[in-house]
């Protein structure tokens, strides 16, 4: 299982904001036997076991907090799945410029490839057959 970076970031940001507002939870978040990857595995297993396909963000955040609160908790096995998040990503100016640059480079590369394919098709030698007069 490899959760999307966006999903992982949203869960992490929420937990960190809770820790900022609540000193007790800040200590809970620092437990050495807990980590974000296991937290996400726990969430995926809870979702799978519920049989439901959609959850509110509060339900998912509640599962994440529960994972960190409980010392003896069954995480479950890794699950290969796709997650859809309804949060938009805010990019910094630098990240926006980098994304534009990469998109431009990819477009240029694709266009070069298309031109090379077209010229390769045109470059095929044409064989002219001449009928014999005798």
C-alpha positions in Angstrom: 0.0 0.0 0.0 1.2 3.4 -0.9 -1.2 6.1 0.1 -1.3 9.2 -2.0 1.0 11.9 -0.7 -2.0 14.3 -0.5 -3.9 11.9 1.8 -0.9 11.4 4.0 -0.3 15.2 4.1 -3.9 16.0 5.0 -3.9 13.5 7.9 -0.5 14.7 9.1 -1.5 18.3 9.0 -4.7 17.7 10.9 -2.9 15.7 13.6 -0.2 18.4 13.9 -2.8 21.1 14.2 -4.5 19.2 17.0 -1.2 18.8 18.8 -0.6 22.5 18.5 -4.0 23.2 20.2 -3.8 20.4 22.8 -0.6 19.7 24.8 -1.9 16.3 25.9 -2.4 15.2 22.3 1.0 16.6 21.4 2.5 14.1 23.8 0.3 11.3 22.4 1.5 12.1 18.9 5.1 11.6 20.0 4.6 8.0 21.1 7.7 6.1 19.8 5.6 3.0 18.8 3.3 5.1 16.5 3.8 6.4 13.0 1.8 7.9 10.2 2.2 4.9 7.9 0.7 2.6 10.5 -2.0 5.2 11.2 -3.0 5.2 7.5 -3.0 1.4 7.4 -5.3 1.4 10.5 -7.6 3.9 8.8 -7.8 1.8 5.6 -8.6 -1.4 7.5 -11.3 0.4 9.5 -12.8 1.7 6.3 -12.7 -1.8 4.7 -14.2 -3.5 7.7 -17.0 -1.0 7.9 -18.3 -1.9 4.4 -19.0 1.7 3.6 -17.6 3.6 0.6 -17.7 7.2 1.8 -16.7 8.9 5.0 -16.7 12.5 6.3 -13.3 14.0 7.0 -14.3 14.1 10.7 -14.8 10.3 10.7 -11.4 9.7 9.1 -9.7 12.2 11.4 -11.4 10.5 14.3 -9.9 7.2 13.3 -6.4 8.8 13.1 -6.8 10.3 16.6 -8.0 6.9 17.9 -5.0 5.2 16.5 -2.7 7.5 18.4 -4.7 7.4 21.6 -4.8 3.6 22.0 -1.6 1.9 23.0 -2.8 -1.6 22.2 -4.5 -1.4 18.8 -4.8 -3.8 15.9 -3.5 -2.0 12.9 -4.2 -4.7 10.4 -2.4 -5.7 7.2 -1.5 -3.4 4.3 -4.3 -2.8 1.8 -3.9 -1.9 -1.8 -6.5 0.7 -2.5 -7.1 4.1 -4.0 -8.2 7.1 -1.9 -10.1 10.1 -3.1 -9.7 13.3 -1.1 -11.7 16.4 -1.5 -9.0 18.8 -0.3 -7.2 21.0 -2.8 -3.5 21.4 -2.6 -2.1 24.9 -2.1 1.2 25.2 -3.9 3.8 27.9 -3.1 4.9 30.2 -5.9 8.1 28.1 -6.3 6.1 24.9 -6.5 3.8 26.4 -9.1 6.7 27.5 -11.2 8.4 24.1 -10.9 5.1 22.3 -11.9 4.8 24.7 -15.0 8.4 24.1 -15.9 8.0 20.3 -15.7 4.7 20.4 -17.7 6.4 22.5 -20.4 9.4 20.1 -20.6 7.0 17.2 -20.9 5.0 18.9 -23.7 8.2 19.7 -25.6 9.4 16.2 -25.2 6.1 14.8 -26.5 6.0 17.1 -29.5 9.6 16.2 -30.4 8.7 12.6 -30.3 5.7 13.1 -32.5 7.7 15.1 -35.0 10.4 12.3 -35.1 7.7 9.7 -35.7 6.2 11.7 -38.5 9.6 12.3 -40.2 10.4 8.7 -39.9 7.2 7.7 -41.7 8.0 10.3 -44.5 11.6 9.2 -44.8 10.7 5.7 -46.1 12.3 5.3 -49.5 9.8 5.1 -52.3 10.5 2.4 -54.8 9.5 3.4 -58.4 8.8 0.6 -60.6 9.3 1.2 -64.3 7.6 -1.0 -66.8 9.8 -2.6 -69.4 9.2 -1.7 -73.0 10.6 -4.9 -74.4 
